């Protein structure tokens, strides 16, 4: 009887120890699983690369298609991608283009206002103005805007306030430096022809600045107004015999029809100066400026700060382009009857990047 009792006690102890061992093993696995779950959560929160499992939706409104505005959009999306926000994976992009039509532009802004987007982006002054008017409850960014204050997008460049900020695509110093280049290297240029859409506020602002700078050097600005892209060629032709060179501002309507000005300028061998790099790459002779891709990338970085890091547009200064350089297309110089001198080349700071030859 005692032996049986002793044996029963031993067996009970063995079963108890085994049960404890089994319980400890299960706890160990649970601990490992929790650790792994914690790691996964950290990956989601940090948002590095494709580890960011949160998805975002943005809308882009662009007034018209032309190289500078297209490059702005491409740079913007590239900045998002570099920050792990990839279209088709964790980013949905609603891209709308007004094709230069103001009615379309307003309709697009109203549509975007009714959609559920985390952020909206206006490319060029008319698109940005329409978005700011209609979208008041989400962050609004802008780019390719010459005068954010004059366009009434923000009340201050340093403290935008509200839900709007972005980057201006101009620096008054660019116009000053371009006119200085013309005065120093083209002594026969006394009158400069400008095809302009005076209904576009940014074009008017830049034209006024150009006129002031030209006067300082004894030159005159002669305007040929247009109301749509189809009038650009006729306007350019109307300046023949009245001017010694052509110049255009960051005028979306005119830039869209710039092929016509290039044709007229080359046919009559009149030097053609622009306000954007893309037009120079396309065939104008020179500008003082920057790459619009970089401009868009800069605003894309602002979007990342808002979407992933919780920054408020009101806290973000309106940016301005300060990396300016003379850009010369030496390949087309002969088309305008221009001889590219060493003095002209030496005026280009980054010749590897900005002397096209």
Secondary structure as a PSIPRED ss2 file (coil, helix, strand):
# PSIPRED VFORMAT (PSIPRED V4.0)

   1 X C   1.000  0.000  0.000
   2 X H   0.000  1.000  0.000
   3 X H   0.000  1.000  0.000
   4 X H   0.000  1.000  0.000
   5 X H   0.000  1.000  0.000
   6 X H   0.000  1.000  0.000
   7 X H   0.000  1.000  0.000
   8 X H   0.000  1.000  0.000
   9 X H   0.000  1.000  0.000
  10 X H   0.000  1.000  0.000
  11 X H   0.000  1.000  0.000
  12 X H   0.000  1.000  0.000
  13 X H   0.000  1.000  0.000
  14 X H   0.000  1.000  0.000
  15 X H   0.000  1.000  0.000
  16 X H   0.000  1.000  0.000
  17 X H   0.000  1.000  0.000
  18 X H   0.000  1.000  0.000
  19 X H   0.000  1.000  0.000
  20 X H   0.000  1.000  0.000
  21 X H   0.000  1.000  0.000
  22 X H   0.000  1.000  0.000
  23 X H   0.000  1.000  0.000
  24 X H   0.000  1.000  0.000
  25 X H   0.000  1.000  0.000
  26 X H   0.000  1.000  0.000
  27 X H   0.000  1.000  0.000
  28 X H   0.000  1.000  0.000
  29 X H   0.000  1.000  0.000
  30 X H   0.000  1.000  0.000
  31 X H   0.000  1.000  0.000
  32 X H   0.000  1.000  0.000
  33 X H   0.000  1.000  0.000
  34 X H   0.000  1.000  0.000
  35 X H   0.000  1.000  0.000
  36 X H   0.000  1.000  0.000
  37 X H   0.000  1.000  0.000
  38 X H   0.000  1.000  0.000
  39 X H   0.000  1.000  0.000
  40 X H   0.000  1.000  0.000
  41 X H   0.000  1.000  0.000
  42 X H   0.000  1.000  0.000
  43 X H   0.000  1.000  0.000
  44 X H   0.000  1.000  0.000
  45 X H   0.000  1.000  0.000
  46 X H   0.000  1.000  0.000
  47 X C   1.000  0.000  0.000
  48 X C   1.000  0.000  0.000
  49 X H   0.000  1.000  0.000
  50 X H   0.000  1.000  0.000
  51 X H   0.000  1.000  0.000
  52 X C   1.000  0.000  0.000
  53 X C   1.000  0.000  0.000
  54 X C   1.000  0.000  0.000
  55 X C   1.000  0.000  0.000
  56 X E   0.000  0.000  1.000
  57 X E   0.000  0.000  1.000
  58 X E   0.000  0.000  1.000
  59 X E   0.000  0.000  1.000
  60 X E   0.000  0.000  1.000
  61 X E   0.000  0.000  1.000
  62 X E   0.000  0.000  1.000
  63 X C   1.000  0.000  0.000
  64 X C   1.000  0.000  0.000
  65 X C   1.000  0.000  0.000
  66 X C   1.000  0.000  0.000
  67 X H   0.000  1.000  0.000
  68 X H   0.000  1.000  0.000
  69 X H   0.000  1.000  0.000
  70 X H   0.000  1.000  0.000
  71 X H   0.000  1.000  0.000
  72 X H   0.000  1.000  0.000
  73 X H   0.000  1.000  0.000
  74 X H   0.000  1.000  0.000
  75 X H   0.000  1.000  0.000
  76 X H   0.000  1.000  0.000
  77 X H   0.000  1.000  0.000
  78 X H   0.000  1.000  0.000
  79 X H   0.000  1.000  0.000
  80 X H   0.000  1.000  0.000
  81 X H   0.000  1.000  0.000
  82 X H   0.000  1.000  0.000
  83 X C   1.000  0.000  0.000
  84 X C   1.000  0.000  0.000
  85 X C   1.000  0.000  0.000
  86 X C   1.000  0.000  0.000
  87 X E   0.000  0.000  1.000
  88 X C   1.000  0.000  0.000
  89 X C   1.000  0.000  0.000
  90 X C   1.000  0.000  0.000
  91 X E   0.000  0.000  1.000
  92 X E   0.000  0.000  1.000
  93 X E   0.000  0.000  1.000
  94 X E   0.000  0.000  1.000
  95 X E   0.000  0.000  1.000
  96 X E   0.000  0.000  1.000
  97 X E   0.000  0.000  1.000
  98 X C   1.000  0.000  0.000
  99 X C   1.000  0.000  0.000
 100 X C   1.000  0.000  0.000
 101 X C   1.000  0.000  0.000
 102 X H   0.000  1.000  0.000
 103 X H   0.000  1.000  0.000
 104 X H   0.000  1.000  0.000
 105 X H   0.000  1.000  0.000
 106 X H   0.000  1.000  0.000
 107 X H   0.000  1.000  0.000
 108 X H   0.000  1.000  0.000
 109 X H   0.000  1.000  0.000
 110 X H   0.000  1.000  0.000
 111 X H   0.000  1.000  0.000
 112 X H   0.000  1.000  0.000
 113 X H   0.000  1.000  0.000
 114 X H   0.000  1.000  0.000
 115 X C   1.000  0.000  0.000
 116 X C   1.000  0.000  0.000
 117 X C   1.000  0.000  0.000
 118 X C   1.000  0.000  0.000
 119 X E   0.000  0.000  1.000
 120 X E   0.000  0.000  1.000
 121 X E   0.000  0.000  1.000
 122 X E   0.000  0.000  1.000
 123 X E   0.000  0.000  1.000
 124 X C   1.000  0.000  0.000
 125 X H   0.000  1.000  0.000
 126 X H   0.000  1.000  0.000
 127 X H   0.000  1.000  0.000
 128 X H   0.000  1.000  0.000
 129 X H   0.000  1.000  0.000
 130 X H   0.000  1.000  0.000
 131 X H   0.000  1.000  0.000
 132 X H   0.000  1.000  0.000
 133 X H   0.000  1.000  0.000
 134 X H   0.000  1.000  0.000
 135 X C   1.000  0.000  0.000
 136 X C   1.000  0.000  0.000
 137 X C   1.000  0.000  0.000
 138 X C   1.000  0.000  0.000
 139 X E   0.000  0.000  1.000
 140 X E   0.000  0.000  1.000
 141 X E   0.000  0.000  1.000
 142 X E   0.000  0.000  1.000
 143 X E   0.000  0.000  1.000
 144 X E   0.000  0.000  1.000
 145 X E   0.000  0.000  1.000
 146 X C   1.000  0.000  0.000
 147 X C   1.000  0.000  0.000
 148 X C   1.000  0.000  0.000
 149 X C   1.000  0.000  0.000
 150 X C   1.000  0.000  0.000
 151 X C   1.000  0.000  0.000
 152 X C   1.000  0.000  0.000
 153 X C   1.000  0.000  0.000
 154 X C   1.000  0.000  0.000
 155 X C   1.000  0.000  0.000
 156 X C   1.000  0.000  0.000
 157 X C   1.000  0.000  0.000
 158 X C   1.000  0.000  0.000
 159 X C   1.000  0.000  0.000
 160 X C   1.000  0.000  0.000
 161 X C   1.000  0.000  0.000
 162 X C   1.000  0.000  0.000
 163 X C   1.000  0.000  0.000
 164 X E   0.000  0.000  1.000
 165 X E   0.000  0.000  1.000
 166 X E   0.000  0.000  1.000
 167 X E   0.000  0.000  1.000
 168 X E   0.000  0.000  1.000
 169 X C   1.000  0.000  0.000
 170 X C   1.000  0.000  0.000
 171 X C   1.000  0.000  0.000
 172 X H   0.000  1.000  0.000
 173 X H   0.000  1.000  0.000
 174 X H   0.000  1.000  0.000
 175 X H   0.000  1.000  0.000
 176 X H   0.000  1.000  0.000
 177 X H   0.000  1.000  0.000
 178 X H   0.000  1.000  0.000
 179 X H   0.000  1.000  0.000
 180 X H   0.000  1.000  0.000
 181 X H   0.000  1.000  0.000
 182 X H   0.000  1.000  0.000
 183 X H   0.000  1.000  0.000
 184 X H   0.000  1.000  0.000
 185 X H   0.000  1.000  0.000
 186 X C   1.000  0.000  0.000
 187 X C   1.000  0.000  0.000
 188 X C   1.000  0.000  0.000
 189 X C   1.000  0.000  0.000
 190 X C   1.000  0.000  0.000
 191 X E   0.000  0.000  1.000
 192 X E   0.000  0.000  1.000
 193 X E   0.000  0.000  1.000
 194 X E   0.000  0.000  1.000
 195 X E   0.000  0.000  1.000
 196 X E   0.000  0.000  1.000
 197 X C   1.000  0.000  0.000
 198 X C   1.000  0.000  0.000
 199 X C   1.000  0.000  0.000
 200 X C   1.000  0.000  0.000
 201 X H   0.000  1.000  0.000
 202 X H   0.000  1.000  0.000
 203 X H   0.000  1.000  0.000
 204 X H   0.000  1.000  0.000
 205 X H   0.000  1.000  0.000
 206 X H   0.000  1.000  0.000
 207 X H   0.000  1.000  0.000
 208 X H   0.000  1.000  0.000
 209 X H   0.000  1.000  0.000
 210 X H   0.000  1.000  0.000
 211 X H   0.000  1.000  0.000
 212 X H   0.000  1.000  0.000
 213 X H   0.000  1.000  0.000
 214 X H   0.000  1.000  0.000
 215 X H   0.000  1.000  0.000
 216 X H   0.000  1.000  0.000
 217 X C   1.000  0.000  0.000
 218 X C   1.000  0.000  0.000
 219 X C   1.000  0.000  0.000
 220 X E   0.000  0.000  1.000
 221 X E   0.000  0.000  1.000
 222 X E   0.000  0.000  1.000
 223 X E   0.000  0.000  1.000
 224 X E   0.000  0.000  1.000
 225 X E   0.000  0.000  1.000
 226 X C   1.000  0.000  0.000
 227 X C   1.000  0.000  0.000
 228 X C   1.000  0.000  0.000
 229 X H   0.000  1.000  0.000
 230 X H   0.000  1.000  0.000
 231 X H   0.000  1.000  0.000
 232 X H   0.000  1.000  0.000
 233 X H   0.000  1.000  0.000
 234 X H   0.000  1.000  0.000
 235 X H   0.000  1.000  0.000
 236 X H   0.000  1.000  0.000
 237 X H   0.000  1.000  0.000
 238 X H   0.000  1.000  0.000
 239 X C   1.000  0.000  0.000
 240 X C   1.000  0.000  0.000
 241 X C   1.000  0.000  0.000
 242 X C   1.000  0.000  0.000
 243 X C   1.000  0.000  0.000
 244 X C   1.000  0.000  0.000
 245 X E   0.000  0.000  1.000
 246 X E   0.000  0.000  1.000
 247 X E   0.000  0.000  1.000
 248 X C   1.000  0.000  0.000
 249 X C   1.000  0.000  0.000
 250 X C   1.000  0.000  0.000
 251 X C   1.000  0.000  0.000
 252 X H   0.000  1.000  0.000
 253 X H   0.000  1.000  0.000
 254 X H   0.000  1.000  0.000
 255 X H   0.000  1.000  0.000
 256 X H   0.000  1.000  0.000
 257 X C   1.000  0.000  0.000
 258 X H   0.000  1.000  0.000
 259 X H   0.000  1.000  0.000
 260 X H   0.000  1.000  0.000
 261 X H   0.000  1.000  0.000
 262 X H   0.000  1.000  0.000
 263 X H   0.000  1.000  0.000
 264 X H   0.000  1.000  0.000
 265 X H   0.000  1.000  0.000
 266 X H   0.000  1.000  0.000
 267 X H   0.000  1.000  0.000
 268 X C   1.000  0.000  0.000
 269 X C   1.000  0.000  0.000
 270 X C   1.000  0.000  0.000
 271 X E   0.000  0.000  1.000
 272 X E   0.000  0.000  1.000
 273 X E   0.000  0.000  1.000
 274 X C   1.000  0.000  0.000
 275 X C   1.000  0.000  0.000
 276 X C   1.000  0.000  0.000
 277 X H   0.000  1.000  0.000
 278 X H   0.000  1.000  0.000
 279 X H   0.000  1.000  0.000
 280 X H   0.000  1.000  0.000
 281 X H   0.000  1.000  0.000
 282 X H   0.000  1.000  0.000
 283 X C   1.000  0.000  0.000
 284 X C   1.000  0.000  0.000
 285 X C   1.000  0.000  0.000
 286 X E   0.000  0.000  1.000
 287 X E   0.000  0.000  1.000
 288 X E   0.000  0.000  1.000
 289 X E   0.000  0.000  1.000
 290 X C   1.000  0.000  0.000
 291 X C   1.000  0.000  0.000
 292 X H   0.000  1.000  0.000
 293 X H   0.000  1.000  0.000
 294 X H   0.000  1.000  0.000
 295 X H   0.000  1.000  0.000
 296 X H   0.000  1.000  0.000
 297 X H   0.000  1.000  0.000
 298 X H   0.000  1.000  0.000
 299 X H   0.000  1.000  0.000
 300 X H   0.000  1.000  0.000
 301 X H   0.000  1.000  0.000
 302 X H   0.000  1.000  0.000
 303 X H   0.000  1.000  0.000
 304 X H   0.000  1.000  0.000
 305 X H   0.000  1.000  0.000
 306 X H   0.000  1.000  0.000
 307 X H   0.000  1.000  0.000
 308 X H   0.000  1.000  0.000
 309 X H   0.000  1.000  0.000
 310 X C   1.000  0.000  0.000
 311 X C   1.000  0.000  0.000
 312 X C   1.000  0.000  0.000
 313 X H   0.000  1.000  0.000
 314 X H   0.000  1.000  0.000
 315 X H   0.000  1.000  0.000
 316 X C   1.000  0.000  0.000
 317 X C   1.000  0.000  0.000
 318 X C   1.000  0.000  0.000
 319 X E   0.000  0.000  1.000
 320 X E   0.000  0.000  1.000
 321 X C   1.000  0.000  0.000
 322 X C   1.000  0.000  0.000
 323 X C   1.000  0.000  0.000
 324 X C   1.000  0.000  0.000
 325 X E   0.000  0.000  1.000
 326 X E   0.000  0.000  1.000
 327 X E   0.000  0.000  1.000
 328 X E   0.000  0.000  1.000
 329 X E   0.000  0.000  1.000
 330 X H   0.000  1.000  0.000
 331 X H   0.000  1.000  0.000
 332 X H   0.000  1.000  0.000
 333 X H   0.000  1.000  0.000
 334 X H   0.000  1.000  0.000
 335 X H   0.000  1.000  0.000
 336 X H   0.000  1.000  0.000
 337 X C   1.000  0.000  0.000
 338 X C   1.000  0.000  0.000
 339 X C   1.000  0.000  0.000
 340 X C   1.000  0.000  0.000
 341 X C   1.000  0.000  0.000
 342 X H   0.000  1.000  0.000
 343 X H   0.000  1.000  0.000
 344 X H   0.000  1.000  0.000
 345 X H   0.000  1.000  0.000
 346 X H   0.000  1.000  0.000
 347 X C   1.000  0.000  0.000
 348 X C   1.000  0.000  0.000
 349 X C   1.000  0.000  0.000
 350 X C   1.000  0.000  0.000
 351 X H   0.000  1.000  0.000
 352 X H   0.000  1.000  0.000
 353 X H   0.000  1.000  0.000
 354 X H   0.000  1.000  0.000
 355 X E   0.000  0.000  1.000
 356 X E   0.000  0.000  1.000
 357 X C   1.000  0.000  0.000
